[in-house]
């Protein structure tokens, strides 16, 4: 599972782009108990979702018509320019060129050849999220893609990731970890979207998972607050109980109650 031991290639930031920041603050506050804190007058409206005073995500309001509401997952890079070059060499796209975010770090927005967008964050004074893998915080990320093999090859070339296959009833799951990190460093997976009844036709994208103690209660609160339950709460053997959801503006995310670690 995800931790804050951010090594190169691991997720170290996540943020929400939404057409209604106040509405999103109310929604996620009701779901996870998050609060919102502005990053200051020079941040262009950007701010931080917090839980118990610790940053769990960023967020900002999108100008009308600029981009669809979504969560963006960022991966650590020690050199954003070099990563952008590697993305281009691997047939990906640099959507937003690397740029400084005050003294906090350097970021870029990229896309893989299947058009799944993601970011990289090169730390300055801000290493990444304050908390991960705990209730109300990011615990896993999943790429839904139209080409699993192509995606695995791209991210290996661009970010150095390694993959492994885990068998489960009905198929196999492709896990990913930073170079050299092995099984203990797994932070996400790659899933084919074509045969998935929820994701088919929805393109390729990164889906963040937040850890919760009661998946069913969170799904119920999502409906009550105007969101959508895209996949009803489901038990996955060896993983836990999960649900795929969307906020009232269409940004997709998932929640997971992990199975207790044995031994």
N, C-alpha and C positions, 0 to 999 in steps of 0.2 A: 504493500500500500504506500501511498504518497506520504513523504515527510518533508520537513523544512531543511533537510540536508541537501541543498540544491547543488547538484553536480552538473557540469555541462551536458545539455541535452534533456534534462529533467524539467517538468513543469514548475515554474517559479512565480507565475502571476496569472491572473484571470480577471477579465473585466466585462462589464455589461454595457452595450450600447442600446439605448431605449428612446422612444419618442416622448416618453413621459417619465421623467426621473422621480418626481414626487409620487406618482402612482406606483412606480417600481419600488420605491422605498417603503411604501405602505404594504405592498404585496409581500416582499421578501421579509420585512419586519414581522408580519403576521405568520409567515411560514417558518422562519428560522430564528426569530428574535433578534435579527440584525438591526443595528443603528447605522446612520449615515453621517459622515463628517466631510465637509468640504476640504479640498486640498489647498484652498486659499485663493485670493483674488487674481493671481497670475496663472491659474491652472485652467482657465477656459471653461469652468463649470465642472471639471473633473473632481471626483471625490472618492471616499473609501467607505465600503461597507465594513462594519466592525461587529465583533461578538465578544462580549466581556472586555472591551477595550482593545482587542487585537484585530488587526486587519485580515479579513477573509477574502476580499475581492475589491476591485475598483468599479467605478461606474460613471457614466456621463450621458447627457441628453443629446440625441442626434438631431441635427437640423432636418426639417421636413424634407423627405424625398431623397436623402443622401445615401442611406443604406438600410437594409432590413434590420429589425431588432434581433440581436444575437449576443451570445456569450463568445468571447475570444479567449483561447488558451495560448499562453506564452511559454516558451521554453528557454532555459538559460543558454546564453551564448557568451563566451569570453571575448568575442570579436564580431560585432553585428555586421560589419562590412564583409568580413570573410564568409560569414554564413550566407549573406545575400548573394555573394558570388557563387557559392556552392549550390544555392537554390537555382540560380540561372543555369549553371552547368548541368544540373539534373533535370532540366526542362520545366522547372517551376517558374513562378512569377513573383517579382518584387512589386507589391501593391503600393506600399509606402516606404520610401527609402529610409535607411537608418538615420536617426536624428536624436539629438540630446533632449532629454526631459529634465530641464534645469540641471541640478547636480545629482539627481536621483539615479540616473542611468541613461542608457541609450537603447532605443527600440526601433523595430521595423515590423511591418505587416507584410506577410508573404502568402503564397498559395501554392499548393502542390499541383501536379499536372492534371489532377481530377477536379481542381478548383476548390478544394477545401482550404479555407483561409485559416491562418494561425499567425502568432507573433513570436518574436524573439526579444528577450530582455537581457541586456548586458548591464550588470549591476554597477551602480556608482555608490551613493550613500544608502540606496535601498536595494537590499539583496533579493527581496521577494516578499511573499505573504508571511504574516506573523505566525500563522497556524495552518496545519494541514492534517488530514487523517483523523480529525476529531469531529464530534457531532456539530453540525452546522457549518462545516468547512469542507473544502475540496478534498476528495479522497481517491479519485480515479478519473481518468479521461479515456474517451473511446472515439476512434475515428470510424465513421460510417463512410464507406467508399465504394465506388463502382468497380474498383480494380484493386483487390487486396495485394496481389503480388507486385503490381506496379507501385503501390503506395509503400510497401515494405522496402522495395529497392530505392525509391526516392528518398525516404527519410534516413536510410542507411547512408546514402551518399551525401545528403545535405546536413544531417545532424549526428551521424555516426551511430544511430541506434542499432541494437541487436534484437532479433526476434526469436521466439520459441513457440511451439505449438502445444496446446493443452487440449486433450480429448475430453469430450463431454457427450452425454446421450444425444445422438442425432448429428454429431459433427465435431468440428475442432475450432478452437479459438486461438487467434494469433496474439500473443503477449509481446510487449515491447519494453526495453530497458536501455538506459544509457550504455555507451561502450564500456565494457569491462565490469559492469555492475552486477551482472548475473541475476539469478532469481530474486535475490533480496532487493534488487533495485527496480523491479517491475512497477510501473506506474500507470499502465494503460494497455489498451488492446486495439486491434484493427479488425473490423467486421464488414463483411460484404453486405451492401444495402439492397442489392437487386432482388434477393429472395426474401427479404424481410417485409412482412405485410405493413408494418408501421413506417418503415423508411423508404420503401420502393417508390421511386419517382421524386424523392426529395433531394436528390443530388448528394454530393459528398460534403461532410462537415464534421467538426469536432464537437463532441457532446461531453460536458462536464458532469461529474457525479458529486453530490454532496452527501456526507454521512449523516444519518438521522437514527434516532432510537426507535421510531415507529413509522414505518413506511406508509401504512394504511391511513394513519391520522394525517400525515402530510398530504397524501393524495386527496383526502376529503377536504382539507383546508384549501388546497389548490382550486378545487371546483367552487367552493364557497366564495372565494375571492376573485372569481372570474377567469381563472386559468383553465387549462385543459389537461386531462389525463390521457396521454397518448398511448401508453401501455399500462394496463392495470397492474397493481402490485402482484409480483410473481416471485416464487421461490426458485433460486438457481442453486442446485446441489454444489456444495463446496465453495460457494461464493457468499450467498446470503439472500436477503429479500430486497427487491428493487422495483422501481416504477419509473417510466419515462413521462415527463411532464412538459408543459409550456406555460409561460406566464401570460397575463392578459393581453400582451402585445405581440406574442408569438415567439419570443426567445425560448429556445429549447434547452432543457436540462434534465437531469435524472437524480434520483435519490437512492441511497443504498444503506441497508443495515447489514454490515458485514457479519458473516459467521464468526464466532469466537475462534481465535487461533488455538489449535490443539497442541498440547505438550509444551 
